């Protein structure tokens, strides 16, 4: 038999014929209605009983930790020479950056570039100098 959307035409016709037979013979289907009753928990339970039940339902495997984790680290503080060296390095970088921006603005005054692009150009030139 031919299939329409995966359904046999014979089975479609058979269902239609059954429906017509029921209508002509006056047969009505009895529909069963099932009612479900929900019971509200009205009984009072002791908290200990509830906790004991929950404890029995949980896993009974106790985790044993053998390794201790060190949470604080002794990081040596940098001495004043290191701080001053870093501060001088940053001052030199900032001075070089400011000089590069000033040079770019002076040499290419008519070039309308956004400041972020100018900054990228100057940073690229500083990286090639280093």
N, C-alpha and C positions, 0 to 999 in steps of 0.2 A: 504494500500500500504506500501511497505517497506520504511524505512527511512535510508538515508545515511548521517551521520553527522548531523542529525536533519532536513534534507531536503527531502521532498517527491520525490521519483523517478518519479512520475507522473508529478510534476511541473517542474522537470528538463527536462523531455521528451517534455513537452508542449512548453517550451521555445526554445528547439532545433527545433521543428516542425515549430514554428512561424518564426524562422530565415530562415529556408529553403524555406518557402512559400514566404517570402519577396524577397529572392534572385531569385527564379524562376519566379516570377511575375514582377520583375523589380521595385518593390516599394522601394522608398528611403525615409528615414525619413528626415523630415525638422527639422533642428536644429535651434532653436531660439537663437540668440546671443543678450544678453542684454548688453548694454553699460551703464556704470554709469559715470556720470559726477560729478566731484568734483569742487566745486566752491572755489576759493581762496578768503579769506577775504581781499578785497581791500579797504573796507570802513574804514576810520579812526574813531576810537571811542575816546572819551575824557576819560582821566584817571579817572575822577570823576564818569562818568557813569559806568565804569567797576567796580570800587570800591563799588559803590552803589549797583550794581547787586550782587556782591560777598557778601556784607553785608546782603542783603535780603535773600540770599540762605543759610546763616549760621544759626546756632541755635540762638534762641532769648532768651534763658534762661541765666540769669546772675548769676554767682556764687557769693554767699555771704558768706564770711568767718567770722565766729563769734569768732573763737578761735585764739589767738595769740600764736606764737611759740617762746619760748625763745632760742635764738641761741648761747648765751654765758653762760658759766657755771662758777661759782666761785669755782674753785678747790683749796682747801687749799694747799699751798706749804709745802713740807715736811721740817722739821727743820733739822739742821745740825746733830743732834744726830741720826736721822733716816738714813740720808745719810751715816754717818760713820758706823753705824751698818750694813747696806747693803754692803758697801765696804769691811768691815772686814769679813763678811760672804762669799763674793765672793772670797776673798784672801784665806780663809780657804778651800773653795771648790777646788780652783785651786791647792793649795798645796797638798791636799789629792789626787786629780786626778793625779798630776805629780808623787807623791810617789807611787801610785798604778801602774802606767805605768812602772815606774822604777823597781818595784818589779816583775811585770809580765815578763818584759824583762830579768831580772836577773835569775829568777827561771826557766823560760821556754825559754832559749836562743836558743835551737835547734828546737823549734816549729815555723814553718814558717806560721804565721797568718797575714792576712792583718791588716792594722792599724785600720780600722773601726770595725773589730771584736774585736781587743784588747780593743778599746775604749768602746765598748758595755759591755765587761766583767768587766772592771774597774768601769763603771757607775753602773752596776748591783750590784757590791760589795759595792759601796758607798751607794746605796739606801738601802741595807740590814743592813748597820751599823746605819743608821739614825733612 
